[in-house]
Amino acid sequence: MPQAKLTDRFGRTINYVRLSVTDRCDFRCVYCMAEDMTFLPRQQVLTLEEIARLARTFTSLGAEKIRLTGGEPLVRKDIVDLVKEIGSLSLRDFAMTTNGSQLSKLAEPLKRAGLKRLNISLDSLDAERFHAITRTGQLNQVLDGIDAARGAGFEGIKLNVVVMKGRNDDEVPELIEFARRKRIDISFIEEMPLGQITGHNRGESLCTSDQVRALIHPHHELVPTTADSGGPARYYRMPNSPIRVGFISPHSHNFCATCNRVRVTVEGRLLLCLGNEHAVDLRRILRGHPVNDDKLKDTIVRAMDLKPERHHFAGDGDVQILRFMNMTGG
């Protein structure tokens, strides 16, 4: 049973932790990282044992949901062993965000190891456009991974689409139809201004959730639901389909008032907010106190006072946060 609850200064209970297991990725998505990335030296990256220790510690402090992120978590060697370790913690929800490229071979082992849900990125159904957005990705590889995940029998699978004007906004209706055919949920995400990019102008490419709903409206009625995944998405249903359509709107519909999340980067920085730099170095505590978890627990509890009330993303593409998304996994 949890020994404590993590609560911030604004009365929000923190019960959801996103753990980045690597900053590396086999894609180079235009909204996530630079084309020519420099990745962290191995000694700066948390070991799998350290990540598992963090998962156990957060669970003892009341965490009910853990999501593994990257970079791309499935390029981390022995990732299934980590999933098995965390899968034994009796969490209410245990999920992973992935680009899907490795799922053809890993979906079944991940399910057997205890992973409950998958979020799979899919920004285009056109092979050439998909390659342009990801710079290195092959669409068929991801589509095969989605089918492998469906066959493995996960409790939940959701597609994540970052919508950008002039790049893939015209595909919104087709992506909805794809999700309906596959009978899996789909969420549309406003691009976040994290890291300096050169491939496009974020201010010009921002497609708000309201604009995405307007693209769906001629094809399907969207009925608001009270469904709650424990994350930032607002969900809708269609009268003639069992799937949910989610919208994650850091710009247009700020979700900070109900934020229940913290993140740990691959180098062990506890981020109290994706859109701020409030952070605490947990790697130093992990390595300075390798046996006893008391100092680690105390540091995490005290860090909650640093969690800000909200982020302040600008809609003009201006970058306030210089770290790239691959450092935190979203």
Backbone bond lengths (Angstrom), bond angles and torsions (degrees), N, CA, C in turn:
res aa  C-N    CA-C-N  psi(-1)  N-CA   C-N-CA  omega(-1)  CA-C   N-CA-C  phi
1 M - - - 1.469 - - 1.532 109.96 -
2 P 1.339 116.77 145.09 1.475 119.10 178.58 1.515 111.54 -58.36
3 Q 1.327 115.47 140.67 1.456 120.46 179.44 1.521 111.97 -89.52
4 A 1.333 116.40 -17.15 1.456 119.50 -175.92 1.521 108.56 -158.50
5 K 1.304 115.67 170.14 1.459 121.72 173.84 1.521 108.38 -118.10
6 L 1.311 115.44 139.80 1.455 119.92 176.22 1.522 108.32 -90.38
7 T 1.315 116.52 115.89 1.465 121.73 -178.70 1.514 109.07 -130.46
8 D 1.349 116.54 136.58 1.455 119.36 -179.86 1.530 111.14 -94.15
9 R 1.326 116.43 -176.45 1.472 121.96 -175.97 1.523 112.87 -67.75
10 F 1.331 116.68 -15.32 1.461 120.54 -176.56 1.521 111.94 -104.85
11 G 1.346 115.55 14.25 1.456 120.75 174.90 1.514 114.80 80.27
12 R 1.323 117.19 9.39 1.457 120.08 179.57 1.528 109.97 -85.50
13 T 1.322 116.34 131.92 1.461 121.14 176.75 1.523 109.06 -87.42
14 I 1.310 116.89 127.55 1.464 122.68 -177.94 1.528 108.06 -97.33
15 N 1.329 115.73 107.99 1.470 119.14 -178.51 1.528 112.95 -128.93
16 Y 1.339 116.45 15.13 1.457 122.18 -175.61 1.530 107.60 -133.79
17 V 1.341 116.37 123.34 1.460 121.85 -177.36 1.530 109.68 -124.43
18 R 1.320 115.41 130.70 1.462 121.01 174.76 1.525 108.31 -105.82
19 L 1.308 116.29 120.74 1.452 122.36 -177.29 1.523 109.74 -109.34
20 S 1.327 116.68 117.11 1.462 120.47 175.12 1.520 109.16 -82.04
21 V 1.330 116.82 128.85 1.460 120.33 -177.04 1.526 112.32 -102.84
22 T 1.325 117.75 -11.45 1.463 121.56 177.25 1.523 109.23 -164.92
23 D 1.340 115.97 151.26 1.467 119.42 172.32 1.528 110.46 -95.80
24 R 1.318 116.87 -2.80 1.460 121.51 -176.59 1.526 111.06 -87.27
25 C 1.317 114.96 155.27 1.460 120.19 179.73 1.512 108.97 -155.41
26 D 1.328 116.90 149.51 1.456 120.78 176.07 1.524 111.86 -87.44
27 F 1.348 118.17 -3.31 1.461 122.88 171.06 1.531 108.64 -109.96
28 R 1.330 115.97 167.79 1.464 122.03 174.98 1.530 108.28 -134.08
29 C 1.324 117.39 58.44 1.461 121.34 -172.70 1.528 111.01 -56.38
30 V 1.332 115.67 139.61 1.463 121.32 -170.73 1.525 112.56 -63.62
31 Y 1.333 118.80 -27.21 1.462 121.34 -178.05 1.520 112.41 -93.10
32 C 1.339 116.63 -4.15 1.464 120.57 -171.81 1.516 113.34 -108.21
33 M 1.336 117.06 -39.55 1.461 118.94 -174.41 1.521 110.36 -155.44
34 A 1.327 114.35 167.64 1.455 119.98 175.80 1.526 109.81 -73.53
35 E 1.334 115.72 158.56 1.466 119.59 -178.83 1.518 111.23 -66.18
36 D 1.323 116.86 -37.25 1.460 122.14 -179.04 1.517 108.34 -112.10
37 M 1.331 115.70 86.02 1.460 121.19 -173.96 1.525 111.70 -89.55
38 T 1.319 115.59 147.37 1.455 122.22 169.35 1.525 107.29 -107.15
39 F 1.321 116.53 120.38 1.460 120.49 -176.03 1.530 111.03 -96.37
40 L 1.314 115.50 164.81 1.459 121.16 -174.19 1.529 111.70 -70.73
41 P 1.341 117.55 144.78 1.466 120.23 170.99 1.526 109.87 -62.77
42 R 1.319 115.76 150.93 1.468 120.36 -173.59 1.523 112.86 -58.29
43 Q 1.331 117.58 -37.26 1.473 119.54 -175.62 1.526 112.36 -67.94
44 Q 1.333 117.29 -18.64 1.462 120.41 178.34 1.527 112.33 -86.52
45 V 1.308 116.23 -11.88 1.466 121.35 -176.68 1.525 109.73 -92.82
46 L 1.322 116.13 137.84 1.465 119.91 177.02 1.524 110.66 -61.10
47 T 1.323 116.45 140.96 1.459 120.31 173.30 1.531 109.46 -74.01
48 L 1.306 116.69 163.68 1.466 119.75 177.22 1.524 110.29 -62.43
49 E 1.311 116.55 -34.40 1.467 120.02 178.54 1.527 110.58 -65.43
50 E 1.330 116.81 -39.23 1.468 120.43 178.02 1.522 111.28 -67.70
51 I 1.327 117.10 -38.30 1.461 120.26 177.54 1.530 110.40 -65.52
52 A 1.325 116.75 -41.75 1.463 120.33 177.57 1.526 110.95 -63.17
53 R 1.308 116.75 -38.66 1.464 121.07 178.14 1.522 110.74 -63.68
54 L 1.332 116.63 -41.38 1.462 120.03 176.18 1.528 110.63 -61.67
55 A 1.326 116.59 -42.42 1.466 119.99 179.61 1.526 110.95 -60.53
56 R 1.323 116.70 -44.45 1.466 120.30 178.60 1.526 110.87 -63.15
57 T 1.328 116.40 -41.09 1.466 120.19 -177.58 1.521 110.91 -67.41
58 F 1.326 117.65 -46.62 1.461 120.02 178.33 1.528 111.05 -61.69
59 T 1.325 117.47 -37.58 1.460 120.47 178.18 1.520 110.74 -63.56
60 S 1.327 116.53 -39.23 1.468 120.03 178.54 1.523 111.63 -67.09
61 L 1.343 116.51 -19.95 1.465 121.59 178.99 1.530 112.17 -98.38
62 G 1.314 117.17 13.02 1.455 120.01 172.91 1.510 116.32 106.05
63 A 1.329 118.60 -0.03 1.462 119.67 178.18 1.528 109.71 -63.94
64 E 1.325 115.81 131.72 1.460 121.84 -179.62 1.524 112.20 -111.36
65 K 1.327 115.79 -15.93 1.459 120.84 -177.83 1.522 109.32 -134.95
66 I 1.323 115.85 131.98 1.459 122.03 174.51 1.521 108.23 -127.36
67 R 1.323 115.56 134.38 1.459 121.38 174.32 1.520 108.32 -121.14
68 L 1.326 116.82 130.62 1.452 121.84 174.35 1.521 108.98 -92.11
69 T 1.340 115.53 131.89 1.449 121.12 -178.57 1.527 109.02 -132.45
70 G 1.329 115.86 -174.67 1.452 121.40 177.48 1.515 110.06 -131.37
71 G 1.355 116.75 -134.69 1.439 130.47 8.66 1.509 116.09 28.54
72 E 1.324 114.06 -146.34 1.460 121.47 176.23 1.520 108.59 -107.19
73 P 1.342 117.56 108.00 1.470 119.63 -173.46 1.526 113.97 -59.69
74 L 1.319 117.71 -27.33 1.467 119.38 -174.45 1.528 113.38 -80.40
75 V 1.340 118.05 -1.62 1.466 118.29 172.19 1.530 110.63 -90.46
76 R 1.335 117.65 -5.75 1.468 120.98 178.57 1.523 108.81 -77.68
77 K 1.319 115.64 125.88 1.449 121.12 -179.92 1.529 110.68 -60.20
78 D 1.315 117.42 138.07 1.471 124.53 177.76 1.522 112.87 65.54
79 I 1.331 117.06 26.62 1.464 120.46 -179.94 1.523 111.78 -60.77
80 V 1.325 117.83 -33.03 1.469 119.89 -179.02 1.532 110.67 -64.59
81 D 1.328 117.08 -33.83 1.468 120.07 177.13 1.529 110.58 -63.51
82 L 1.335 116.62 -41.08 1.468 120.08 177.62 1.530 110.47 -65.02
83 V 1.319 116.88 -42.24 1.465 120.79 178.53 1.527 110.12 -59.60
84 K 1.315 116.86 -41.88 1.472 120.01 179.59 1.524 110.89 -63.22
85 E 1.324 116.71 -40.47 1.467 121.10 179.58 1.530 110.77 -63.36
86 I 1.327 116.99 -48.69 1.466 120.50 -178.63 1.527 110.67 -72.37
87 G 1.315 116.57 -32.40 1.465 120.38 179.27 1.511 113.83 -63.82
88 S 1.325 116.92 -15.39 1.472 120.77 179.81 1.520 112.90 -88.69
89 L 1.338 117.64 3.16 1.476 120.89 -172.25 1.531 113.57 -89.63
90 S 1.311 118.63 4.78 1.471 122.57 177.93 1.525 112.39 58.67
91 L 1.326 116.48 42.97 1.451 121.82 177.78 1.525 110.68 -74.22
92 R 1.319 115.55 151.69 1.470 119.60 173.92 1.517 110.27 -67.25
93 D 1.344 116.71 -34.86 1.454 120.71 -179.69 1.522 109.10 -147.31
94 F 1.312 115.92 135.68 1.468 122.40 179.33 1.522 107.13 -137.46
95 A 1.322 115.73 114.40 1.458 120.51 -170.26 1.522 111.28 -133.09
96 M 1.330 115.21 171.12 1.459 122.02 177.39 1.520 108.92 -144.95
97 T 1.327 116.06 141.18 1.457 121.80 170.82 1.519 108.02 -102.62
98 T 1.334 117.00 130.21 1.457 121.80 -174.82 1.519 110.40 -144.53
99 N 1.332 116.18 156.98 1.457 119.05 173.44 1.523 112.09 -84.78
100 G 1.312 117.06 -4.28 1.460 121.62 173.67 1.512 115.63 84.63
101 S 1.326 117.48 -4.67 1.470 119.57 -173.29 1.523 113.52 -66.62
102 Q 1.342 117.27 -26.30 1.466 121.00 -176.65 1.528 113.04 -105.71
103 L 1.320 117.34 5.54 1.463 119.77 -172.39 1.522 113.56 -72.19
104 S 1.324 117.86 -25.34 1.470 118.64 179.95 1.526 111.03 -56.23
105 K 1.337 116.43 -37.05 1.465 119.57 -179.08 1.532 113.19 -99.39
106 L 1.344 117.77 -18.99 1.462 119.23 -172.00 1.528 114.80 -111.18
107 A 1.334 119.01 -9.86 1.470 119.70 -177.30 1.526 111.38 -58.20
108 E 1.303 117.92 -49.74 1.475 120.98 -179.07 1.526 112.29 -62.65
109 P 1.356 119.22 -49.58 1.475 118.76 177.64 1.523 113.39 -59.45
110 L 1.324 118.21 -37.63 1.464 120.87 178.65 1.520 111.33 -64.58
111 K 1.322 116.45 -42.46 1.468 120.50 178.90 1.524 110.34 -63.76
112 R 1.317 117.09 -43.80 1.472 120.53 178.92 1.520 111.40 -64.48
113 A 1.334 117.39 -30.83 1.475 121.05 -178.08 1.522 112.81 -77.55
114 G 1.332 117.46 -10.97 1.462 119.33 174.69 1.510 115.68 116.75
115 L 1.342 118.55 1.37 1.464 120.14 176.66 1.528 109.22 -68.67
116 K 1.340 115.78 134.20 1.464 119.80 -174.74 1.524 113.37 -97.43
117 R 1.338 116.99 -39.20 1.466 119.06 -173.55 1.520 111.35 -137.81
118 L 1.339 114.70 156.06 1.454 121.91 178.23 1.521 109.86 -129.70
119 N 1.327 116.57 136.23 1.460 122.72 164.35 1.521 107.08 -108.08
120 I 1.316 117.39 123.82 1.461 121.91 -174.93 1.523 108.85 -117.68
121 S 1.322 117.11 124.88 1.461 121.61 -179.99 1.529 110.17 -74.91
122 L 1.328 115.28 132.83 1.468 120.61 177.37 1.520 107.78 -152.29
123 D 1.337 116.11 98.40 1.461 120.84 -173.05 1.524 113.82 -96.32
124 S 1.327 117.50 -7.58 1.461 120.13 179.12 1.520 109.51 -161.89
125 L 1.333 115.60 150.66 1.464 122.20 174.46 1.524 111.34 -106.84
126 D 1.319 116.46 6.72 1.455 122.61 176.05 1.528 107.81 -101.33
127 A 1.329 117.56 123.02 1.466 121.06 -171.53 1.522 112.30 -60.27
128 E 1.330 117.93 -42.40 1.459 120.30 -179.20 1.523 111.14 -68.48
129 R 1.318 115.66 -42.59 1.464 119.23 179.73 1.525 110.34 -67.28
130 F 1.331 116.68 -40.63 1.463 121.21 177.29 1.529 109.90 -57.30
131 H 1.320 116.16 -44.69 1.470 119.90 -179.94 1.528 110.77 -65.08
132 A 1.335 116.71 -36.85 1.464 120.07 179.52 1.526 111.39 -66.82
133 I 1.330 117.56 -40.22 1.466 121.38 -179.20 1.531 110.78 -70.80
134 T 1.331 116.59 -41.65 1.468 121.15 -176.86 1.528 112.77 -89.12
135 R 1.319 116.39 -13.74 1.471 126.21 -178.28 1.525 113.31 68.48
136 T 1.330 118.24 -29.17 1.467 120.69 -177.63 1.523 112.92 -132.68
137 G 1.325 119.19 -12.74 1.462 122.15 -169.50 1.524 113.91 -76.26
138 Q 1.338 114.25 150.88 1.461 121.98 175.64 1.527 108.66 -112.37
139 L 1.330 116.64 119.75 1.459 121.14 -174.36 1.527 112.33 -58.26
140 N 1.325 117.99 -44.63 1.467 120.14 -176.75 1.523 112.24 -59.92
141 Q 1.330 115.71 -34.73 1.470 120.72 178.13 1.530 110.22 -61.98
142 V 1.322 116.78 -41.69 1.465 121.15 -179.71 1.528 110.79 -72.24
143 L 1.328 117.72 -41.88 1.470 120.52 178.75 1.526 110.45 -61.69
144 D 1.328 116.92 -39.87 1.474 120.17 175.83 1.526 110.28 -63.66
145 G 1.347 116.46 -37.59 1.464 120.53 178.41 1.514 112.26 -65.47
146 I 1.335 116.89 -38.57 1.467 121.11 177.47 1.530 109.80 -62.46
147 D 1.322 116.82 -43.35 1.466 120.02 178.92 1.524 111.20 -65.94
148 A 1.330 116.61 -37.45 1.468 119.96 177.86 1.527 110.44 -64.66
149 A 1.322 116.91 -38.97 1.467 120.69 178.28 1.524 110.70 -65.34
150 R 1.327 116.55 -41.54 1.468 119.82 177.94 1.521 110.22 -62.39
151 G 1.323 116.51 -40.87 1.457 120.45 -179.65 1.516 113.55 -68.62
152 A 1.337 116.34 -26.09 1.466 120.38 -177.98 1.518 112.44 -75.41
153 G 1.341 117.36 -19.21 1.463 120.46 174.38 1.515 115.33 83.57
154 F 1.322 118.43 37.03 1.462 120.47 175.99 1.532 110.62 -63.19
155 E 1.336 115.67 152.51 1.471 120.40 178.00 1.521 111.01 -61.68
156 G 1.320 116.75 -34.31 1.452 120.36 179.67 1.509 111.32 -152.30
157 I 1.335 115.80 141.03 1.465 121.93 172.96 1.523 106.31 -131.58
158 K 1.332 116.27 134.86 1.458 120.49 178.27 1.512 109.27 -134.95
159 L 1.327 115.85 140.45 1.450 121.43 172.95 1.525 109.09 -90.33
160 N 1.326 116.68 139.72 1.458 122.78 174.76 1.515 109.47 -112.73
161 V 1.329 117.00 127.29 1.461 121.92 -179.72 1.528 108.72 -124.22
162 V 1.337 117.17 118.82 1.458 121.05 170.55 1.529 106.51 -87.39
163 V 1.333 116.31 115.51 1.465 120.73 -174.30 1.522 109.65 -94.07
164 M 1.343 115.71 127.84 1.463 121.97 -179.68 1.528 109.23 -129.47
165 K 1.317 116.17 128.27 1.464 120.40 178.14 1.534 109.63 -60.62
166 G 1.329 114.68 135.33 1.451 119.70 177.65 1.505 114.84 81.55
167 R 1.346 116.58 -6.05 1.471 119.85 178.48 1.517 112.53 -115.57
168 N 1.317 116.15 -48.36 1.473 117.59 -177.73 1.520 113.61 -147.53
169 D 1.347 118.66 6.20 1.464 119.64 -177.71 1.528 111.84 -63.47
170 D 1.329 117.70 -27.01 1.465 120.28 178.79 1.523 112.30 -71.21
171 E 1.332 117.48 -12.17 1.470 121.31 -178.70 1.525 113.25 -93.16
172 V 1.322 117.89 -0.89 1.466 119.89 -176.63 1.535 112.07 -53.95
173 P 1.345 119.80 -49.72 1.475 118.39 179.30 1.531 112.98 -60.35
174 E 1.337 117.38 -39.24 1.463 120.57 -179.77 1.524 111.15 -67.05
175 L 1.335 116.68 -38.26 1.461 119.96 178.20 1.529 111.23 -66.38
176 I 1.329 117.03 -36.68 1.463 120.86 174.53 1.529 110.09 -60.82
177 E 1.324 117.00 -45.57 1.468 120.40 -179.48 1.527 110.89 -63.94
178 F 1.326 116.88 -38.12 1.468 120.54 177.70 1.523 110.33 -61.11
179 A 1.335 116.10 -46.82 1.466 120.32 179.73 1.527 110.66 -62.48
180 R 1.312 117.19 -39.23 1.469 120.84 178.81 1.527 110.47 -63.59
181 R 1.321 117.23 -42.89 1.468 120.49 -179.98 1.520 111.08 -64.44
182 K 1.330 116.03 -41.09 1.467 120.38 -178.16 1.528 111.97 -81.86
183 R 1.333 116.33 -11.40 1.467 122.31 -179.99 1.536 111.19 59.20
184 I 1.349 114.33 47.13 1.462 120.44 175.80 1.531 109.04 -130.88
185 D 1.326 116.00 149.65 1.460 121.48 -178.41 1.526 111.15 -66.61
186 I 1.328 115.68 160.80 1.456 120.93 178.96 1.522 109.17 -144.02
187 S 1.334 116.86 138.99 1.466 122.16 176.33 1.521 109.47 -125.18
188 F 1.328 114.89 139.11 1.457 122.13 176.64 1.529 108.36 -106.10
189 I 1.337 116.46 132.22 1.453 122.35 -168.92 1.521 110.06 -121.34
190 E 1.324 115.80 133.00 1.459 120.12 171.47 1.525 109.04 -74.57
191 E 1.335 116.66 135.36 1.455 120.60 -178.95 1.526 110.84 -63.48
192 M 1.336 115.44 135.64 1.464 120.50 -178.95 1.530 110.81 -98.44
193 P 1.341 118.32 141.20 1.462 121.71 -176.55 1.523 112.28 -82.69
194 L 1.328 116.28 69.86 1.462 121.40 -179.51 1.526 109.39 -116.21
195 G 1.315 117.89 121.70 1.454 122.52 178.38 1.521 112.43 83.23
196 Q 1.331 115.82 143.86 1.465 121.10 178.43 1.529 108.91 -77.28
197 I 1.345 116.82 123.45 1.451 121.33 178.73 1.525 108.99 -120.76
198 T 1.333 115.48 161.13 1.463 120.10 -178.59 1.519 112.71 -123.42
199 G 1.338 118.18 -8.06 1.456 120.69 -173.03 1.515 114.71 -75.28
200 H 1.350 117.71 -23.50 1.459 120.25 179.75 1.521 109.18 -162.66
201 N 1.326 115.90 166.45 1.461 122.14 178.22 1.518 108.49 -92.15
202 R 1.338 116.79 113.79 1.462 119.67 -175.39 1.522 112.62 -63.28
203 G 1.314 116.25 -36.43 1.460 118.79 179.31 1.513 112.06 -62.06
204 E 1.335 116.96 -39.04 1.460 121.17 -179.73 1.526 112.23 -78.66
205 S 1.335 117.70 -28.61 1.466 120.28 -174.86 1.527 113.20 -91.50
206 L 1.345 118.06 -10.55 1.468 120.10 -178.02 1.519 111.00 -57.60
207 C 1.319 115.80 122.98 1.462 122.46 176.03 1.518 106.54 -116.83
208 T 1.326 117.34 112.24 1.459 120.81 -174.31 1.516 111.37 -74.77
209 S 1.312 115.10 162.63 1.470 119.67 178.35 1.522 111.75 -61.21
210 D 1.329 117.06 -36.70 1.474 119.45 177.34 1.524 110.74 -62.49
211 Q 1.323 116.84 -38.96 1.460 120.09 178.16 1.528 111.50 -67.82
212 V 1.320 117.09 -36.83 1.463 119.86 177.21 1.526 110.59 -66.26
213 R 1.332 116.83 -42.50 1.471 119.46 177.26 1.523 110.72 -60.24
214 A 1.338 116.95 -36.41 1.459 120.38 178.28 1.524 111.27 -65.42
215 L 1.328 117.48 -31.31 1.455 121.10 176.94 1.529 111.71 -71.74
216 I 1.320 116.50 -29.51 1.465 121.22 -179.78 1.521 111.40 -82.43
217 H 1.328 116.95 -31.31 1.464 123.10 -170.60 1.533 114.45 -52.13
218 P 1.337 120.59 -42.40 1.473 119.04 -179.41 1.524 113.76 -64.77
219 H 1.327 116.77 -16.73 1.461 120.71 -174.67 1.526 113.27 -106.21
220 H 1.336 116.51 -34.65 1.469 119.71 -174.80 1.524 110.76 -147.98
221 E 1.313 115.82 143.12 1.461 121.22 171.21 1.523 108.53 -79.56
222 L 1.325 115.94 134.41 1.456 121.47 176.64 1.523 108.76 -110.31
223 V 1.328 115.61 122.37 1.458 121.91 -178.03 1.526 108.68 -107.75
224 P 1.339 119.17 120.27 1.476 120.12 -179.63 1.526 111.56 -59.08
225 T 1.322 116.20 144.84 1.453 121.64 176.94 1.519 109.40 -124.20
226 T 1.304 115.88 167.40 1.468 121.20 174.94 1.523 110.72 -96.90
227 A 1.341 116.90 11.29 1.459 120.85 -177.92 1.524 110.43 -59.33
228 D 1.324 115.73 140.63 1.463 121.92 -177.90 1.521 108.46 -135.38
229 S 1.326 115.53 117.63 1.463 119.89 179.22 1.522 111.74 -89.03
230 G 1.339 116.64 0.34 1.456 119.82 -174.67 1.512 111.96 83.92
231 G 1.331 116.54 6.60 1.457 121.45 179.28 1.515 110.63 -124.38
232 P 1.349 117.70 -161.56 1.457 121.33 -172.19 1.524 115.59 -87.28
233 A 1.327 118.96 -6.18 1.469 120.17 -173.92 1.524 112.22 -73.03
234 R 1.350 115.04 142.64 1.466 122.11 168.59 1.519 107.22 -102.46
235 Y 1.329 116.95 129.72 1.460 120.70 -170.04 1.518 113.57 -108.57
236 Y 1.339 113.50 148.17 1.460 123.45 175.42 1.519 107.95 -130.71
237 R 1.323 114.79 159.01 1.463 120.78 172.84 1.516 109.85 -123.65
238 M 1.328 115.43 161.12 1.455 122.30 173.25 1.517 108.03 -108.54
239 P 1.334 118.42 139.36 1.466 120.51 -175.31 1.534 114.11 -58.13
240 N 1.323 117.14 -25.62 1.469 119.76 -174.36 1.524 112.94 -114.33
241 S 1.339 117.36 27.94 1.465 120.55 178.77 1.524 109.43 -152.77
242 P 1.344 117.22 145.63 1.471 119.50 179.88 1.521 113.37 -82.32
243 I 1.327 118.73 -9.31 1.465 119.95 -173.56 1.525 111.35 -79.98
244 R 1.329 114.90 160.76 1.458 121.82 175.24 1.528 109.38 -104.94
245 V 1.328 115.56 146.33 1.457 122.13 175.06 1.527 106.91 -115.83
246 G 1.331 116.61 118.85 1.455 121.10 -176.66 1.513 112.15 -108.33
247 F 1.333 114.78 156.76 1.461 121.59 176.74 1.521 108.18 -132.81
248 I 1.335 115.60 125.49 1.458 121.47 177.42 1.524 106.71 -111.74
249 S 1.335 116.29 115.10 1.467 121.84 -163.03 1.521 112.44 -127.16
250 P 1.322 118.18 69.45 1.466 119.73 -177.98 1.525 113.17 -63.88
251 H 1.334 117.38 -24.01 1.464 120.91 179.03 1.524 111.92 -89.08
252 S 1.332 115.95 -56.98 1.465 120.13 -165.17 1.522 114.21 -88.52
253 H 1.336 117.71 -26.40 1.470 120.70 179.27 1.527 107.68 -136.58
254 N 1.293 115.62 77.80 1.457 122.08 -175.03 1.534 111.10 -52.57
255 F 1.350 115.30 129.97 1.469 119.76 -176.33 1.525 112.89 -108.99
256 C 1.339 116.21 20.30 1.461 119.82 -172.63 1.537 113.85 -68.32
257 A 1.328 117.06 -29.16 1.467 119.90 -174.30 1.517 112.24 -61.09
258 T 1.349 116.50 -26.66 1.464 119.93 -179.04 1.526 111.83 -111.27
259 C 1.327 117.38 18.43 1.464 120.31 -175.75 1.528 110.64 -62.30
260 N 1.334 114.89 125.92 1.465 120.78 179.37 1.525 111.14 -121.79
261 R 1.358 116.74 21.63 1.452 121.10 -168.06 1.524 113.04 -120.14
262 V 1.323 114.24 148.37 1.464 122.08 162.75 1.522 106.74 -134.25
263 R 1.337 115.45 163.65 1.459 121.10 -178.23 1.521 109.36 -129.90
264 V 1.322 115.70 149.22 1.455 121.02 171.65 1.522 107.19 -119.61
265 T 1.337 116.49 121.92 1.458 120.21 179.86 1.519 109.75 -73.10
266 V 1.323 115.05 168.77 1.458 120.42 -177.59 1.527 111.84 -64.38
267 E 1.345 117.37 -21.78 1.464 119.82 177.45 1.527 111.93 -96.19
268 G 1.338 116.75 11.61 1.459 119.90 172.36 1.507 115.93 86.55
269 R 1.344 118.53 18.70 1.461 120.97 175.31 1.523 108.69 -87.54
270 L 1.318 115.87 123.21 1.457 121.18 175.53 1.522 108.03 -80.73
271 L 1.339 116.50 108.88 1.462 121.85 179.31 1.518 108.60 -92.80
272 L 1.315 115.78 123.41 1.460 120.45 -178.83 1.525 111.86 -84.28
273 C 1.356 117.08 -13.91 1.463 121.46 -179.34 1.515 108.14 -158.40
274 L 1.329 116.93 134.66 1.459 120.77 179.54 1.520 111.38 -63.93
275 G 1.339 116.60 -31.79 1.451 120.78 -175.07 1.513 114.70 -99.34
276 N 1.319 118.08 15.81 1.457 122.71 175.81 1.526 108.79 -138.73
277 E 1.325 115.68 168.68 1.466 119.06 -179.15 1.527 112.68 -102.90
278 H 1.330 117.97 15.67 1.458 120.87 176.90 1.535 108.37 -63.79
279 A 1.313 117.02 117.17 1.460 119.61 -174.56 1.520 110.99 -150.98
280 V 1.344 114.77 157.69 1.461 122.19 178.20 1.526 107.51 -132.51
281 D 1.320 117.07 137.28 1.457 122.45 -177.85 1.531 110.18 -81.23
282 L 1.321 116.65 101.82 1.463 120.06 177.85 1.526 112.13 -87.15
283 R 1.323 117.43 -22.05 1.469 119.46 178.74 1.527 110.67 -61.33
284 R 1.316 116.66 -39.91 1.466 120.90 179.20 1.528 110.35 -61.58
285 I 1.329 116.24 -39.63 1.468 119.82 179.26 1.531 110.37 -70.87
286 L 1.319 116.60 -43.91 1.463 120.84 179.71 1.524 111.44 -56.82
287 R 1.319 116.06 -44.29 1.463 119.99 -174.94 1.528 112.27 -86.03
288 G 1.327 116.87 -23.40 1.455 119.63 177.11 1.514 113.77 -82.89
289 H 1.345 115.75 -20.52 1.472 121.35 179.64 1.533 108.02 -132.90
290 P 1.322 117.48 71.95 1.463 121.37 -171.01 1.532 115.54 -72.28
291 V 1.325 117.69 -15.46 1.466 119.95 -173.86 1.526 112.26 -107.46
292 N 1.328 116.10 -48.11 1.458 120.87 -174.64 1.527 110.24 -99.38
293 D 1.346 116.83 135.91 1.466 121.80 -176.63 1.527 113.72 -93.99
294 D 1.330 118.47 0.99 1.467 120.12 -174.77 1.526 111.69 -60.03
295 K 1.330 117.20 -45.83 1.467 121.27 -179.15 1.531 110.14 -64.69
296 L 1.326 116.96 -39.16 1.464 121.63 179.19 1.526 110.37 -63.17
297 K 1.311 116.67 -46.10 1.466 120.41 179.15 1.520 111.09 -62.20
298 D 1.331 115.91 -44.97 1.461 120.17 -178.54 1.532 111.03 -62.91
299 T 1.317 116.49 -39.70 1.471 120.58 179.44 1.519 111.14 -64.23
300 I 1.329 116.84 -42.63 1.463 121.14 179.94 1.529 110.68 -65.18
301 V 1.322 116.90 -44.83 1.469 120.75 179.87 1.525 110.51 -60.97
302 R 1.331 116.54 -46.16 1.462 120.51 -179.44 1.528 111.99 -65.61
303 A 1.326 116.65 -30.78 1.464 120.72 -177.83 1.523 112.52 -65.24
304 M 1.318 117.82 -22.76 1.466 120.20 -178.23 1.532 112.04 -60.18
305 D 1.335 116.56 -25.98 1.467 119.78 177.98 1.529 112.27 -67.97
306 L 1.335 116.93 -16.10 1.466 121.05 179.72 1.528 112.49 -88.05
307 K 1.325 116.80 -10.03 1.467 119.15 -176.75 1.526 109.51 -66.94
308 P 1.344 117.66 121.24 1.464 119.60 -177.56 1.522 112.04 -75.23
309 E 1.308 115.76 164.47 1.462 119.86 -179.03 1.516 111.55 -68.58
310 R 1.343 117.57 -33.81 1.458 119.70 -177.21 1.520 109.87 -164.29
311 H 1.337 114.82 166.55 1.466 119.60 170.16 1.527 108.75 -94.45
312 H 1.315 116.20 171.25 1.463 121.46 -179.18 1.519 109.75 -136.15
313 F 1.346 115.99 63.53 1.455 119.69 177.68 1.523 109.87 -69.11
314 A 1.328 116.55 134.94 1.457 121.70 175.68 1.525 109.55 -89.46
315 G 1.320 116.58 145.71 1.459 120.82 -178.92 1.512 113.90 -87.16
316 D 1.344 117.28 -0.42 1.461 119.68 -177.21 1.517 112.86 -95.40
317 G 1.337 116.43 9.97 1.455 120.13 179.52 1.509 114.00 86.23
318 D 1.335 117.76 -1.67 1.459 121.08 179.58 1.522 110.00 -64.36
319 V 1.336 116.23 133.73 1.461 120.84 -175.81 1.519 110.36 -95.18
320 Q 1.328 116.16 117.52 1.461 120.29 175.07 1.529 111.17 -94.36
321 I 1.342 116.12 -26.72 1.461 122.27 -176.61 1.521 108.57 -112.97
322 L 1.326 117.17 121.98 1.456 120.14 -174.39 1.522 113.38 -85.16
323 R 1.351 118.08 -18.74 1.464 118.11 179.73 1.529 110.20 -71.45
324 F 1.300 115.38 147.17 1.463 120.78 178.79 1.518 110.57 -83.13
325 M 1.338 114.87 162.39 1.461 120.10 -179.07 1.524 112.40 -62.51
326 N 1.334 117.56 -29.55 1.474 118.93 -177.96 1.514 112.32 -65.74
327 M 1.347 117.86 -14.03 1.464 120.68 177.68 1.522 112.03 -78.37
328 T 1.330 116.72 -24.21 1.462 119.46 -173.80 1.522 113.15 -125.71
329 G 1.310 118.18 -18.26 1.457 120.69 178.76 1.508 114.31 76.05
330 G 1.310 118.86 15.55 1.471 120.25 175.91 1.511 113.39 87.47
